[in-house]
Amino acid sequence: MEIGQAPAQEQVYRPWRAIARKFFSYKASVVSLVILILIVLFAFAGGPLWKYSYAVSTSDLSAPPSWEHPFGTDHLGYDLMAGVMRGTQRSLSIAGTVAVLATLIGSIWGAVAGYVGGWADSLLMRIVDLIMIFPLLAVAAFLARQSQGGEHGWLLVALVLATLSWTVLARVVRSVVLSLRTREFVIAAKIAGAGPVRIIFRHLLPNTVGPIIVAATVLVASAILSETALSYLGFGVQPPDTSLGLLINQAQGAISTRPWLFYFPGLFIILIALCVAFIGDGLRAALDPKQQRK
């Protein structure tokens, strides 16, 4: 009996093993994943361990990068490495929150629209079209302006961006569900008496996990850049808190005299965006059986 069960058990796990094996065969995606993990550790674990705080100034004013201050200091003596740690932490927190919320909203919205069809599908998609016509940065800047700093100001920025970022994912999920709702396993579930909620969450959404995961990585990169733009314009995270975009905003007047204040936050923004993009490419290739490796 045990001998007969082994092949069935191996058959269950083989697809995910094949996906992982294919993903790790893409060196750029693996290197990007390692770098992103190091950045996350730098942001969340480095802050408590670093001897300087982003909110406490030192006596070293406008000091260039050195062993004492690896990223230098600003004109008030604040250690930039501590600021970059805090800024990266805030930017990643915003990007992660946006990705989770937008993925949940977009996945459920698109699945419901694709499954029910008819006038309900048309209504739901017209709402998506209405939201998509609004300029993201303009609306987000207007709404996020209400935060006016505070300990949880970053959360409001994340909620605003998530509210405006789920529409593309909803379209992706809807198109996949439209092709799945007439498949045999969905028809069999209906005959067995499964309701719409069970069919959507038990049968349809699990079969769209590939496109959802890939779209979620795009949302992370998009949220990082959107938060950077908002904070750079002064509508995102507000002092006394900080983010990578806010650090660049505060350093734009000193780019010719103290360039390290501008380059280090910008470098982390570029690294995060590139890493997420390469990870998304690896996931797309690993989850798409039709894509050939070049």
Secondary structure, DSSP 8 states (H G I E B T S, - for coil): -HHHHHHHHHHHHHHHHHHHHHHTT-HHHHHHHHHHHHHHHHHHTHHHHSSS-TTSB-S-TT--S-SSSTT-B-TT-BBHHHHHHHHHHHHHHHHHHHHHHHHHHHHHHHHHHHHH-HHHHHHHHHHHHHHHTS-HHHHHHHHHGGG-S-TTHHHHHHHHHHHHHSHHHHHHHHHHHHHHTTSHHHHHHHHTT--HHHIIIIIIGGGGHHHHHHHHHHHHHHHHHHHHHHHHHTSSS-TTS--HHHHHHHHGGGTTT-THHHHHHHHHHHHHHHHHHHHHHHHHHHH-TT----
